Amino acid sequence: MPLPYVLLSAAVSLDGYLDDTGPERLLLSSPADFDRVDEVRASVDAILVGAGTIRADNPRLLVNSPERRAARVAAGRPEFPLKVTVSGSGELDPAARFWHTGGDKLVLTTDRGARRARALGLAADVAPLGAELDWRTALEHLHDERGVRRLMVEGGGTVHTQLLQQGLADELQLVLAPLLVGDPKAPRLFGPGAYQGGRLRLVETRRIEDVVLTRYLPTAPGTGSHVTAADRHWLALACELAELCPPSATAFSVGAVVVAADGTELARGYSREAGDPVAHAEEAALAKADPTDPRLATATVYSSLEPCARRASRPAPCARLILDAGVRRVVTAWREPDTFVPGADGSGVLAAGGAVVVVLPEYEERAKAPNRHLPG
């Protein structure tokens, strides 16, 4: 199911703490960074915090700039993003500022917690999501039922930890403040547990007065049928590569990326690359990878179009090339239509060879875009 783009936002001390244990909240950001956060808030559809953050920090979570609020309204959006909290128990403080400022509010909770939350008379919608809280279900609800396409998560540490561990965070915006806390009882940004392997990709570093903003994107693919935010990133890249293809009236424009389990890009390619009029994207990408690389056995191939099962121009179709390379996981956006090959079923060939095929239909329109000139 499609999910929102999930942006984790936090400020920490040099030794990784979100706060100290004093009675007042420790201010880690600078005034200029608070304004940057306000700009990010104005750009999203919803802001989410855990119930613990409401209890500890009593935040308002507003867009403070009148100009930014006016720009949202002029664009046909609500003045404020939807404010969301997550509470399994439904035990919430109705006097908290969260409920009494800004626009619409939403509580994501369990069936049991919904009864408690409704009894409090909160100025919010209450959405029960089942017997237990599940992050993927919560994100699907925000996307499908509330129209949330970009979600900013502002805490706390448990929420950030769970989303990152489950591969559901698309981006981490981390501000490092020139302070040391040193109190083991103080809250930290990330807790212990099993995280995805591999290095996150650094996409921006920016000095903002005396703090430093760093932006990271996860890179490690999912495993089996489990889809992570990194899977969506790599498939989007494959769709971008498809736009580089020289147009053809007799073949699809397709992009492909081969990614190791730790998030290392091994190769990329696109249809008719380097002037080869019959080259397919997966073929072009795999030709650049070292066939003896042991990482191929646990790699993922991302292809904007389902790998072909039959072709006239070369002895082996792309589905067979993928299997012969040792790859056993493929993520694609679009099943091959009957435009050129009736009854094409590359996914069937891959599955018969022991590979898992994951289709993310939310990228189908992007995959089709460079092929609009083709019949059908």
N, C-alpha and C positions, 0 to 999 in steps of 0.2 A: 504494500500500500504506500502511496506517496506520503512523505513526511515534510514538516517545515524545515527550513534551513535553521539549524540550531547554533547560536552564537553564545559561547560561554564568556562572561565578562567578570573580571575580578582584579582587585589590587592587593598586593601582598608586600610584606616586609622583606628585607634581604634574606632573612632566614625562613621565609615561606609561611608566615602567619597572616591570617585575615584580620586579626584583632588582638588586643591584649586582654587581661582579665579584670581591668579596672571598671568602675561604674559607668564611665562615659565611653562612647565608641571611639576607637582610635582612628583618626583621620589619616589615611595613607595617601590619597590623591592630592594633587595640587589644584588650585582654582582653575587653571587652564585645562587640566584633565577632567575636572567635573563638567566643564563646558563641552569637552569632547564626548563624554558619556551622554550628555543631554542630546547631542547631535545624533549619536547612535540610537538612542531611544526614539527620537523623532522619525527614524528611518524604518522602524520595525512595526510589525502588526500586533505584537504582544510582548509583554515583559513578565517573566516568571521568577518567583522566589519560593523557597520552601517555607512551611509554617514556622520552622525554627528561626528563620531569619526575621519573620514578622515579630516573633516574640522577643528576639535579642536586640534588633535594631530599630523596630517600629518605623519602617521606611514608608515614604509616600509614593515613590516611584513615578514621578511626574515628568513631563516635558516642561521645563521651566521657562524656556524662551518663548515669548509671545509670537515672535516672528516665525519660529518653527511650527508652533501650533497653528498659526494662520496658514502657513504653507500646506500643512496636512489637510486642513479644511478646504483650501482652494483646489487641492488635488482630488477632492471627493472622499477623503478618508475621515474617520473620527478625529476629534481634536486631540485625544489622548489614545495611546495604544491600549488594548485590552490588558488588564492586570490579572495575572493568574497566580494562584497559590496551590500547592499540593499538600494534602494532609490525609494520611491514612485513617486517623482517629476522628477527624472532624472537630477536634478540640481547639477552638480558635477564640481569640479575644475580640469580641464585637466592638470594643472601644479603640482598637488599633487604628492608626491614621490610614492604613491601607484601604479601609472600607469607606472612608469619609472624604477622600480627595480623588480628583481625576474622573475618568469616565467609567466604562463598564468593568465589572469584576467577575471572576470565575473561580470557583473552588473545584478542583479535581480531587475526588476522594473515593472511598470504598462505599459499598452499599450500607454498611454499618455507620461509617463516618458521615454519610449523607443525612441520616436521620438526626444525628447530633448537630450538624451544621445548620440544618433547616430550623431546628428548635431554637437556635440562637437568634434568629431573625436577622441574619446578615444581609447587608445591601449588596447581594451578589447572586449570580446564578450558581447552583450547586449541581455538579455532574457526577453521579455515581458510575464507576467504571468496572464494578464487579466485586468479588469477595476480597481480592488483593489488588494493590496498586501495581501497575506494570507500565514502564516508561514508554514502550512502543505503542501500547494502547492509548496512553495519554497523548502522545504526539499525533497519532492518527486521528483522535477526536479533535484536537486543535486544528488540524489541517482540513478534515472533511466536514466537521460540524460548525467550526468557528471561522473558517476561511483564513487561518493563519499560515502565511507563507514564509515569514521571517520571524523567528522567536529569539529574543534576547533573554538569557538566563543570568540572573545577578546573585545567585547564591541559594543556600549556603554551600559549605564545603562538601556536605554529604550529597547534595544534588549534583554538584559539579563532578564529584567522584563517580557517581553511578552512571551519569550520562557518558562520561569519557570511557569508563570501563566497558560499557555495553556497545561502544562504537556508534553512538547516536549523536555525537557532537561534530558539527561541520567545521567549526572554527573556535579557536581559543584566543581571546584578547586579554593579555596579562600585563598589568602595570606593576613595575617593580619600584618600590619606594625606598629611599635611603634611610631606613630605620631598622633596628634590631629589637626583637621582642624577647626571645630567649626563655620564655615561660612554657614549660611542657604542657601546662594545663590550658593554654590559649588555643583557640581554634585554628586549624591549618586548612589550607586550600584543598589539598588532596590527601585522602586517607589511604591506608594499606589495602591490598587486594590485587587481583589479576587484571592488569591492563593489557591492551593490545601491544604486540611487539613492534619494533621498528622505531625510527626517528620521525618526529613530526617535522613538517616542512615549514621553515621560517619564510614568511612572505613580506614582513615589514618590521622595521625597527625605527622608532621615532623618539627623540628627546622632547619632553614636554615640561618645561621649567626644570624642576629637580627630580622628576620621575622619568622612567623609560617605558614606553609602550612597545610590546612585542606581540606580533600576530602569528599564530601557527595554524596549520591545517594538518589533520591526521592523514596518513598515507597508507596504512596497512589494510589490505583487502580483508573482506570477511572470509569465512570458511564455510564450505558446503553451500547450503541455501540461505545461510544467515547473511543478511545484507548490512553493511556498515556505511557510515557517512563517506568513508574513503571510496567505497564502490561507486557512489554517485559522482564523486569528483572525477574518478578515472573514466567513467562512462561519458561524462560531459566532455572530457578532453577528446575522447574518441569521436564524439559528434563534431567537435571543432575541427579535427583533422579531416573529417569527411568534406568539409567546406573547401579544403585545399585541392580537391581532386579536379583534374581537367574534365570538363563536361563530356559526356558520352551519350549517344542515342541508343546504345546497345548494351550498356552495363550500368550497374549502380555505382554511386559515389559513396564510399565507406571509409571510415577511419578505424584504426585498431591500435591498442596499447598492450604490451606484455609487462606485468608487474609482479615482482617477487613477493613472497609472503610477508617480508619485513617492510614493504612499501617502496622498495627500490625499483625504479623504472628500468626494465631490461632492454626494451626496444619499442619503437612506434613505427607506423607506416600508414599509407593511404592508397586507395585505388589509383592505378596508372602513374604511380610515383616514378620519378626519374625518367619519364618519357616512355616507359614500358606500357604499350596500349592494352595489354591483357593482364597486367599485374593486379592481384586482389590485395586488399588492405592487410589481412592476416598473413598472407604469404609474404608481403613486403616487410612486415614487422618481424616475423620469425626468421627471415633471411638475415637479419642484422644481429640476431641473438646467437650466442655460442651454443651449438647443439650439444656440447658436453657439459654445459653449466648445470650443476645439480639443482640449482634453484628452480629450474623449469618444472620439476616434479610437483612443486607446491605453489607454482605461480598461477595467476589468473590472466586470461586473455579478455580484454574489453573490446567489443566490436559494436559499432553503431548499428549494424545489420547482422542478423543471424548468419553465421558462417555457412558457406555453400556446401551442399551435399553432392552436387554433380556440376561438372563444367566441361566444355568442349575444348577450351584453349590450352589446358595443361593436364598432365596425367592424373594428378591428385587434387581433389577438391580441398577447400580450406579446413573443413571439419576433420578430414583425414590428416592434414598437415599438423593440426593442433594435437591430435592424438599421438601421432608419430613423434612429436617433440616432447611428449611426456606430460603435457599440461592436462589437468583433469578438472579445471573449473573455468567456465566461460560466462561472462555477463554481457548481455546484449539489450538493445532498446527496442528491436523491431523484428518480428518474424518475417522471413523472406516471402513476398507475395509471388503470384504466378506469372509475373510480367515476362520473364524470360525462360523460366524452368517450371513447368507445371508440377505441382505436388512436391515442391522443394521441402526438405525436412532435415536441415543440418543439425537441428537439436536432437532428432532421433538418432542420427549417426553418432553424435557425440555421446548421448546417453547409452547407446549400445556398446560404446567403447569404454564405459565406466566414468565418463565425465559428468559433472553437475552443471546444468545450464540454468542460469537465473535471468529472467526477463524483467526489466524495469520499464513498464509501459509509459511512465510519466516522461520519458525521454524520447518517445516515439516521434513526436512532431519535429523535434530537433533533428532526429536522424533522417526524417523524410525531406526536410527543407532543401538540401542540395539535389534532391531527386524529383522535384516537382515537375520538371520538363518531360518526365517519362510517362508513357501511356498508363492509365489505370491508377 
